[in-house]
Amino acid sequence: MISLTNVRMLRLPAAGSLQDAAPMQRAGRWRRPAGLALVALIGLTGVAGCANNRLGERNAPAPVYVERPVDVLYNEARDLLGRGNYAEAIVGFVEVDRQHPFSEWARRAQLMIAYANYQTNKYEDAIAAARRFIESHPQDVNAPYAYYLIAICYFEQIVDVGRDQRMTELALAALNEVTQSFPQSEYARDARLKMEMARDQLAGKEMEIGRYYLTQDQHLAAIGRFRRVVDLYQTTTHVPEALHRLVEAYVSLGVIDEATKVGAVLGYNYPGSEWYERSYGLLTSRNAQPDAPPRRGLMGFFDRRAAASDRGADRAGPPPGN
């Protein structure tokens, strides 16, 4: 669009040139340049054209709502999901739910929205969609999957032990709900495995804090952390070290009797571990006598290293029957 402000105004001749212009004026030949009129005309036409365009936009008809067969909508979205076009698939499943909210297809679409969001690591959206499915269909055959998907969304957000473990706690609670509510489901075994891993993570956090307290000679605070590991996370891989650190802390406080008792527990359950070797050496250096010397090559019955190596499923699959 050409603006009128761009039109150059006609300038009168300078004083020195009036004499040259006079014959033209007397002869009736004083004319404005033809190009100026053309530019002005184009500018006005452009303004009028823009106005007509805006008017046309206001008068344009609204898009017509066209209801499409539900199976067509769902299958198109399912195909997009299969090709990895998750964002477009979500739009398609949302449309299924919007156009046919009370159909069987809408029930399926709600769960597929959760799964598609999970596939793009949009965990909050996936959790919200799964919770909506559970609230709408609590007795549905796929309800266990919805609970499991929520747990996996939390589980995959677990960070290293040096950071806040809120997601680990949420994952543990959600995984426990799967095992308690659906103990015979196909998701229960994987949930139990991941619960062990989540507990191991929380125990690792306690160990990190306890070790720090030991370096600061805050032995009572350290004992509290190591006791939590032994009492709350007995099946984790951190228990042998936690028992040894308790021996260290009690020895540093001069409570040799208590250190000897803990050393005995460590030797009974983990007679071949490096941590019992260390505790045994520490106690004997203080003239304390643990129950028995370390036995190399033997592991205690609480050792869970073999189980910890089985991580279960890496990622959640799609909901069954969809």
N, C-alpha and C positions, 0 to 999 in steps of 0.2 A: 504494500500500500504506500502510495506516495503522499507525503505530508504537505499541507499547504505552506508550512513554515519553510519548505525548501524552495518555494517560488521566489525568484529574484525580482524585487520591485524595480520599476522603471526609474532611472535616475535622469534628472534634468541635465542638460549640457552645462559644462562649466562656463563661467563668464566669458572667457576668451574664445569660446566656440559659438556664442550666440550669433555672432555676425555671420558665421558660416551656415547656421541653421535658419536664419531669417528668410532667405529666398525660398526654402522649402516650405516654411510656414505660410508665407504670402501666397504661394502657389497652391495652398491647400493640400500640400503633400506631407504634412506632419503626421506620421503614423507610428503607433507602438510596434515594436518588433513582433513579427508573426509567431516566432518561437515561444514568446511569453504566453500568449493565449493558449497555445497547444499544451504547454506544461501545466497551466492552471486547469485546463479541461481534464487532463489526465489525472491530476490530483483529486479533483472533485469526483471523478468517476471511481477512483480507488476508494475514497471515503464511502461513497454510496454502495460500492461492492461489499466493503466490510460490514456495513450496516445490514445489508441484505443477508450476509452469511450468518450474522448473529441472530437475525430474525428467523432464519431458517432453522438454526439450532433450537431456538425456543419452540418452534412449531413442529419439530421432528417428532414422529410418533414414538412412544415408549416401546421398548422391546416386548414382544409378545411372549407370554409364558406358554411353553409347550411341554406338556407332560409326556415323558417317554416311558416305554415299557421298563419295568423294574429290572427284569433279568438282563436286558440290554445294558442298562446303566451299570449294573453290578459287574457284569462280565467285562465291560470296557475298562472299568477301574481295576479289576483283577488282572487283566492283561498288562495294564500300565505298571502295576506292582511287580509283576513277573519280569518286566523289562528293566526294573530298577528306577522307574520314573515315580519316585515315592511322593513328591509334592503333588504331581498331577493325579496320582492315584487317590490321595487324601481328598482332593477336590471332588473326584468322582464318587467316593464313598459317602462324603458329606451330602452330595446331591441325592444319592439313594435314600438316605435317612430323611432328607428334607421333603422329597416328593412322595415317598411312601413310608411314612413314619411308623405305621402299625403293621408292616409286613414282616415276614420272616427274613427277607433280604435286608431290611433295615437293622435287624438284630445282628446279623452277620457283619454288616458294614460297620457298626459301632466298634466291634472288636478288631476289625481290619484297620480302622483308623488308629487305634492304639498301636497295633503292630507296625504300621507304616511309619508312625512317628518314632517308634523305638529303633527302626532300621536307620533312621537319619540322626540318631542320638539326641532327639528332642525328648529327653526323659520326662520332663515335667508334663508336656502335652500327652505323652504316652500314658503316664500314671493317671492323669485326669480323665482320659478317655476310658481307661480300664476301670476306674472307679465308677464312672457313669454307667458302664455296662453292668457292673456288679449291682449297683443300686436299682437299675431297671430290670435286671434278670437274675436275681440272687439264686434261683434254683436251676438255672440253665446248665446244661451238660458241659458247657465250656467255662463255667464260673471258675473251676480250678485253674484253668489256663490264665484267666484274667488276674487272679491272685498271684500266680507264679510270675507273670510278666511284670507286675508291680515290683516284686522282690528282685527280679533280675535288673530292673532299671536302677534300683538303689545299689545293688551289688556292683554293677559296672561303674559306679561313680566312687568306689572306695579308693582312697588315696594312700600314699605311703604313711608309715607310722609317725613320721616327723610332723604330720599335719593333723588338723582336727578330724576326729573319727565319727562325726555325727552320721555320715552316710553309712558307715559300718554298723552302727547301732540300729539305724532304720532298716538296713538290709537284714540283719539278724532277726529283728522282730517280724518282718514280712515273711522271711523264709520259715520261721517257726510257725507262723499262721498257716502256711501251706502244709507243713507236716502234721500239724495238729488237726486241721479241718479236713484235710484230704489225705490221710495216711496211706491209702491204697491207690492213690492216683499215680499216673505215669511220671508226675513231676516230683513226687515225694523223695525219691532216692537222690536226685540231683540237688534238691533243696537241702537234704541232710549233709551232703558233701560240702556244699557251699556254706552251710552253717558252721562246720568245723573250720573252714578257712576264715570266716568272719571272726570266730572266737580267737583263732590264732592271731589275727590282726589286732584285736583288742588287747590280747595278752602282750603282744609285741609293744604296744603303746605303753602299757604299764611298766614293762621292762625298761623301756627307754627312759621313762621318768625316774624309775628306781635307780638306775645306773647313775643318772645325773645327781641324785641326792647323795649317793655314795661318794662321788667325786667332791662333793661339798661338805663331807663329813656330817651330813644330816642323817644319821643312821636310823633313827626311829621312823622318820618319814620314808626312808628306803624300805625298811622292814614292812611298813604298811602296804607299799606297792607290791612287793614280792609275795606277801601273804595273799593278796587279792588274786594273783596269778595262780597260786597253789589251790586256793579255795574255790575260785569261780571258773577257772579254765584248766581243769585237771587233765583234760585229754589233748591239750595242745603241746606243740614241740618246745615250748618255752619253760615247761615245768622243771626239767633237770637243772637248767641254769638258775631259775628262780630259787630252788632249794640251795644251790651252791652260794648264791649271793646272800641268802639268809645266814648261812654259816659264816660268811665273811663279816656280815654286819654284827652278828652276835659276838664273834671273836674280837672285833674292834671295840665293842662295848665291854668286853671282859666277862661276858656271860657264857662261859665255856660249857657249862652243863647243857644249856639250851642249844648251843651250837652242835654239841655232840649228838643230841637227840635228832636234830634236823639232818645231820650227817648220816645217822643210822637209817632214816627214812630214804634218803637219797641212795645209799648203798643197797638197800633192800630192793628198791624199784628199778634202779638204773646201775647195776653193779659194774657194767662195762663201759660206762660213759666217761668222757673226758672230764665232766664236771665232778663226778665222784672222785676221780683221781686227784683233782685239785683240792677238793675238800679234805680228802684223806691226808694229803701232804700238809695242808694247813693245820689240821687238828693234831697230827702227830708232832708237828713242830712246836705245839703248845703243850706237849705231854698229855694230850687227850687221846683216848683209844677208841676209834670207831669200831663198829661191830666186826667188820671183816675188811681185808684189803680188796682193792678193785680186782675184778675178774674180766680180763680183756676178752672181747669178742662176744660177750653176752649182753642182751638188751632186756630191759624190764618190761613187764606186761602192760604198762601204761604207754609204751612207745607208740606214737601214732604217725611216724614218718612215712610208713608205707601208705596209710590212708590219705595223708596229706598230699602225696604225689598224684593221687587220682582227683583231678580238678572237676570232673564231670563235664557237662556240656559247656562249650565256650560261649555260645550265643543261643538265645531262645529262637526256636523255629516258629513258623506261622501257626495260627490256631487250627486245630483239626477240623476237618469238614468244611473248610473254606477255600 
